[in-house]
Amino acid sequence: MLCDDHLHTTPLSPDSKLGLDEACRAATAAGLNRICITNHLSDKKYYPFTEQIRGWTYNRSVDDLLAFKELIEKKRGEYPELGIGFGIEADYDEGTEGELKDLLDGTGFDFVLGSAHFLDGNFAMQLNLFPHALEHYTPDELVAAYFAKLEKATRSGLFDCLAHLDVFKRRSPESVANVDCREAVRSLARVMKTKGLAFEFNTARFQHAAIDFHPSKELRKILFEEGVRTVTIGSDAHHAEHVGFKCLEARDTAKKEGFQTVYFEKRKPVPY
């Protein structure tokens, strides 16, 4: 079994160049058995790569999401050999938990992937996009605030899995990427264990530099030591050429390190 449970498609992920049908064709060509479409859900104006995208917002109504769910159900009929999950990558923002819960409960997702891309509604954790964050935080403060937000996200009970736990290492200056976050991860892992959350082996780091998955091997060891043993595999693809990218290697590495790989169906983990 080979899965890619983190894919972004147009139009619900405006930073993506990948259509739903294109994602299905690319997944089939890559030998995947299952994919999950996890478009962005955030109340922020998100990832301003261009002025055009700067104008997009990612908050979606239940009706928008149910319409997309219908498209996924149609693709399931067109690609019977490919399992296609209906998921979401939802940003956590303190104070909006009730609103997010209502949206999630009203939509019937297979998989809810939690993430924290922003601090204070202003600063993205990938500092190639928001380098001015370091005018307001030291690198240590930035990373500490990020993990504190992930702990709150975990305690909220809204999510099945946490995405790319050390995303700040991706395309950020060394002063941020090299922050010692081991104790913060250990604290987070203990909360994850209590709440039964999985974490993601995310392969997107290899798209920028061939160094490791998200999270790094050192941090995975801490998660394992604290009893967090369930993982999903995802490419975080926004382009066709990244669908399934290094997912086989991620799956095999996860199993070798003692983790249980799963995908989610109707918010329940399915081991494979």
C-alpha positions as CSV (number, residue, x, y, z in Angstrom):
1,M,0.0,0.0,0.0
2,L,1.3,3.4,-1.0
3,C,-0.4,6.6,0.0
4,D,0.0,10.3,-0.4
5,D,-2.2,12.0,2.2
6,H,-1.3,15.7,1.7
7,L,-2.2,17.2,-1.7
8,H,-3.3,20.7,-2.6
9,T,-5.5,21.4,-5.7
10,T,-7.1,24.3,-7.4
11,P,-9.3,26.3,-6.8
12,L,-9.5,25.7,-3.0
13,S,-5.7,26.1,-2.6
14,P,-4.9,29.2,-4.6
15,D,-1.2,28.6,-4.2
16,S,-1.5,25.3,-6.1
17,K,-1.0,24.7,-9.8
18,L,-2.6,21.2,-9.5
19,G,-6.1,20.3,-10.7
20,L,-8.0,17.5,-9.2
21,D,-8.1,15.4,-12.3
22,E,-4.4,16.0,-12.8
23,A,-3.7,14.9,-9.3
24,C,-5.5,11.6,-9.9
25,R,-3.7,11.0,-13.1
26,A,-0.3,11.8,-11.5
27,A,-1.1,9.5,-8.6
28,T,-2.0,6.6,-10.9
29,A,1.2,7.2,-12.8
30,A,3.2,7.2,-9.6
31,G,1.8,3.9,-8.5
32,L,-0.1,5.2,-5.6
33,N,-3.0,3.3,-4.1
34,R,-4.5,6.2,-2.3
35,I,-4.4,10.0,-2.1
36,C,-6.1,12.5,0.1
37,I,-6.8,16.0,-1.0
38,T,-6.0,18.4,1.9
39,N,-6.7,21.9,0.7
40,H,-5.8,24.8,2.8
41,L,-8.3,26.2,5.3
42,S,-7.3,29.4,7.0
43,D,-8.9,32.8,7.8
44,K,-5.7,34.5,6.8
45,K,-4.5,36.0,3.5
46,Y,-2.0,33.4,3.0
47,Y,1.4,32.9,1.2
48,P,1.7,36.1,-0.8
49,F,3.9,34.7,-3.6
50,T,2.3,37.3,-6.0
51,E,0.0,40.2,-5.8
52,Q,-2.7,38.1,-7.3
53,I,-2.5,35.5,-4.5
54,R,-2.2,38.3,-1.9
55,G,-5.9,39.0,-2.7
56,W,-7.1,35.5,-2.0
57,T,-8.5,34.3,1.3
58,Y,-8.6,30.7,2.3
59,N,-11.7,30.7,4.5
60,R,-14.4,28.5,2.9
61,S,-18.0,27.9,3.6
62,V,-19.5,24.5,4.3
63,D,-21.3,24.8,0.9
64,D,-18.0,25.4,-0.9
65,L,-16.4,22.3,0.7
66,L,-19.4,20.1,0.1
67,A,-19.4,21.1,-3.6
68,F,-15.7,20.0,-3.7
69,K,-16.6,16.8,-1.9
70,E,-19.1,16.1,-4.8
71,L,-16.2,16.5,-7.2
72,I,-14.1,14.0,-5.3
73,E,-17.0,11.5,-5.3
74,K,-17.2,11.9,-9.0
75,K,-13.5,11.2,-9.4
76,R,-13.8,8.1,-7.3
77,G,-16.0,6.7,-10.0
78,E,-13.6,7.7,-12.7
79,Y,-10.6,6.3,-11.0
80,P,-11.9,3.1,-9.2
81,E,-8.4,1.7,-8.8
82,L,-7.4,4.8,-6.7
83,G,-8.7,5.6,-3.2
84,I,-9.4,9.3,-2.9
85,G,-9.8,10.8,0.5
86,F,-11.6,14.1,1.2
87,G,-9.4,16.0,3.7
88,I,-8.4,19.5,4.7
89,E,-5.3,21.1,6.1
90,A,-6.7,23.5,8.7
91,D,-4.7,26.2,10.3
92,Y,-5.2,26.6,14.1
93,D,-6.1,30.0,15.4
94,E,-6.8,30.4,19.1
95,G,-10.2,31.8,19.7
96,T,-11.8,30.3,16.6
97,E,-12.1,26.7,17.8
98,G,-15.9,26.7,17.9
99,E,-16.3,28.1,14.4
100,L,-13.8,25.6,13.1
101,K,-15.5,22.7,14.9
102,D,-18.8,23.6,13.4
103,L,-17.3,23.7,9.9
104,L,-15.5,20.4,10.3
105,D,-18.6,18.7,11.8
106,G,-20.8,20.0,8.9
107,T,-18.5,18.8,6.1
108,G,-17.8,15.1,6.7
109,F,-14.0,15.0,6.1
110,D,-12.1,11.8,6.0
111,F,-9.0,13.5,7.4
112,V,-8.2,16.8,9.2
113,L,-4.6,17.7,9.1
114,G,-3.7,20.5,11.6
115,S,-1.0,23.1,11.0
116,A,0.2,26.5,12.3
117,H,1.6,28.6,9.5
118,F,1.1,32.0,11.2
119,L,2.0,33.8,14.4
120,D,-0.1,36.8,15.6
121,G,-1.9,36.7,12.2
122,N,1.2,38.3,10.6
123,F,4.3,36.2,10.4
124,A,4.6,33.0,8.4
125,M,6.9,30.3,9.7
126,Q,8.6,30.0,6.3
127,L,10.7,33.1,6.6
128,N,11.6,33.4,2.9
129,L,8.0,34.8,2.7
130,F,8.0,36.9,5.8
131,P,11.7,37.8,6.7
132,H,10.5,40.8,8.7
133,A,9.3,38.4,11.4
134,L,12.8,38.5,12.8
135,E,12.3,42.2,13.5
136,H,9.7,41.2,16.1
137,Y,11.0,37.8,17.4
138,T,14.4,36.4,18.1
139,P,14.8,33.0,16.4
140,D,14.3,31.2,19.7
141,E,11.2,33.2,20.5
142,L,9.7,32.5,17.0
143,V,10.2,28.7,17.3
144,A,9.0,28.6,20.9
145,A,5.8,30.5,20.0
146,Y,5.2,28.1,17.1
147,F,5.4,25.0,19.3
148,A,3.2,26.7,21.9
149,K,0.6,27.2,19.2
150,L,0.9,23.5,18.1
151,E,0.3,22.4,21.7
152,K,-2.8,24.5,21.8
153,A,-3.9,23.0,18.5
154,T,-3.4,19.5,19.9
155,R,-5.3,20.2,23.1
156,S,-8.2,21.5,21.0
157,G,-9.1,18.0,19.9
158,L,-10.0,19.3,16.4
159,F,-7.3,17.5,14.4
160,D,-6.3,13.9,13.5
161,C,-2.7,14.6,12.7
162,L,-0.1,17.4,12.8
163,A,1.5,18.5,9.5
164,H,5.2,19.2,8.9
165,L,6.1,19.7,12.5
166,D,9.4,21.5,11.8
167,V,8.2,23.5,8.8
168,F,10.3,26.5,10.0
169,K,13.4,24.6,8.8
170,R,12.1,24.9,5.2
171,R,13.5,27.9,3.3
172,S,14.4,29.9,6.5
173,P,17.7,31.4,7.5
174,E,20.1,29.1,9.5
175,S,19.5,31.2,12.6
176,V,15.9,29.9,12.6
177,A,16.4,26.5,11.0
178,N,19.0,25.5,13.6
179,V,17.1,26.5,16.7
180,D,17.3,23.7,19.3
181,C,13.6,22.7,19.6
182,R,14.1,19.2,21.1
183,E,12.5,20.1,24.5
184,A,9.6,21.8,22.8
185,V,9.0,18.8,20.7
186,R,9.2,16.5,23.7
187,S,6.5,18.6,25.5
188,L,4.4,18.6,22.3
189,A,4.8,14.8,21.9
190,R,3.5,14.2,25.4
191,V,0.3,16.2,24.6
192,M,0.0,14.4,21.3
193,K,0.2,11.0,23.0
194,T,-2.5,12.0,25.5
195,K,-4.8,13.2,22.7
196,G,-4.0,10.3,20.3
197,L,-2.7,12.5,17.4
198,A,-0.6,11.2,14.6
199,F,2.1,13.2,12.9
200,E,3.1,13.5,9.3
201,F,6.2,12.3,7.4
202,N,6.2,15.2,5.0
203,T,8.5,14.9,2.0
204,A,8.4,18.5,0.9
205,R,11.8,19.4,2.4
206,F,13.4,17.3,-0.3
207,Q,11.8,19.5,-2.9
208,H,14.1,22.3,-1.7
209,A,17.2,20.5,-0.3
210,A,17.9,16.8,0.0
211,I,18.3,16.8,3.7
212,D,15.5,14.9,5.5
213,F,11.8,14.7,5.9
214,H,9.6,16.9,8.1
215,P,10.2,16.3,11.0
216,S,13.8,15.5,11.1
217,K,15.2,12.2,12.3
218,E,16.3,13.7,15.6
219,L,12.8,15.0,16.3
220,R,11.2,11.7,15.1
221,K,13.3,9.9,17.7
222,I,11.9,12.1,20.4
223,L,8.3,11.5,19.2
224,F,8.9,7.8,19.2
225,E,10.4,7.9,22.7
226,E,7.3,9.7,24.0
227,G,5.0,7.1,22.5
228,V,3.7,8.9,19.4
229,R,3.9,6.0,17.0
230,T,1.2,6.7,14.3
231,V,2.1,8.5,11.1
232,T,0.7,9.6,7.8
233,I,2.7,10.1,4.6
234,G,2.4,13.2,2.5
235,S,4.1,15.0,-0.3
236,D,2.5,18.4,0.3
237,A,2.3,18.6,-3.5
238,H,1.1,21.8,-5.2
239,H,2.3,20.6,-8.7
240,A,1.8,17.4,-10.6
241,E,5.5,16.4,-10.5
242,H,5.4,16.2,-6.7
243,V,2.5,13.9,-6.3
244,G,3.8,10.8,-4.5
245,F,7.2,12.5,-4.3
246,K,9.4,10.2,-2.1
247,C,6.3,8.7,-0.4
248,L,7.7,5.2,-0.9
249,E,10.9,6.2,0.9
250,A,9.0,7.9,3.6
251,R,6.7,4.9,4.2
252,D,9.7,2.5,4.3
253,T,11.7,4.9,6.6
254,A,8.7,5.2,9.0
255,K,8.3,1.4,9.2
256,K,12.0,0.9,9.7
257,E,12.0,3.4,12.6
258,G,9.1,1.5,14.2
259,F,6.1,3.8,13.3
260,Q,2.7,2.6,12.2
261,T,1.7,4.1,8.9
262,V,-2.0,4.9,8.5
263,Y,-4.4,6.8,6.3
264,F,-7.7,8.2,7.6
265,E,-11.2,7.3,6.5
266,K,-14.2,9.1,8.1
267,R,-11.7,10.5,10.7
268,K,-10.6,7.0,11.7
269,P,-7.0,5.7,11.2
270,V,-6.6,2.7,8.9
271,P,-3.3,0.9,9.3
272,Y,-1.4,-0.3,6.3
